[in-house]
């Protein structure tokens, strides 16, 4: 117990200075801030010294460590936007995904039972991937596969892929907007929100192009790209946040809605 507390204290102090920033094509990983469980009572955090990862759950408000475990290798909680938003925890609160940095040759992921911290699945994929979303029950994981020749390029083509944790297989092909199957997605994820039914909405900015919302149905493996009514993505787009309310996706800035997208028709006003 004493050794565990000392290690957690050291890693906790280190993590306060070593939050991962986004760099290259992916937002990266979080070490220290973590992700809050549904209900807002627990926070999961991953800390690593490069060789070993400590995963802990802490009771919010008291700081009491409820659970702790160790994994071989360097894993973090995935960031899903350059605004610092994290992902990987299923909506039912039962499954948590940990990831390695998007590699040049391979990228690894762990599926962990969020209650017992037992590993439910692990996979190492050939190529450069980052975590994007997870289905409400944790059975499907969505990944961004980077397709550019330069793995460090910020704007490069990428594909959304689906992975089945029950069969440990990557589905063939990519998840595309069937209305525009040949459209190549490029951009930087800036804001994220989700719905109880399993939709993940992400705001993307693009250089000299209109920003867009990527609407991903994590249950049925389908997606839509919705262009927004602005000619280009100015610096102001970084301050926009998303909220689902009454069948509408609201884009909010400065405390007010600047646009609304109907989540059924995908029309924007």
C-alpha angles and dihedrals in degrees: 000000000000092000090049093050092048092050092048091049093051094045092044092055091045092049092054087066099036110057107156116246124207112259130165119007098327131064087233131212136315121231112186110358093070130173132293119236122234108280093035097251102109135045122200118208133181122205126183140182091198095267105047131033125212115203117193139172117214129193107241113235097021103047090223113156106232099179139005136179141162133234129191111243135031113292132162139182107268122250112220100189138031086239089075099258114150131211142179102098115109117233091245088059093233104105133048127189121212122189143191122229112285100272132215091232107012140010125200133207135188127203108208130189101243092211103044099021090228115148110250096180144349132196138179114203125198109239138027115310138159130194116261111168146333132221119251093259095041096241096115125051123192121211138188110230113200113221104180123112091233108060091196097054112118096211111043135133116272140174133221111233132188124222126193113217092193093060097023090230135131112229113240117252128014135283104253138168101262090209089064106020094164096051111117113221118226130159147089121278109233108165137017139191135161144205133233090246092062105265118142115203119196129184113218129192124208134193112254090347137093116274116244143200118236108210111196123188100208093188100052101028099241135124143190131201113212119193115219124227098256126098096226143358107264125189089267091070089076090069095054118110130192131230133173112220131162097342092314132104106221123205105206132192129171092001097306138087113256095179140006129206121200104232092212103042095026090222115150128212 
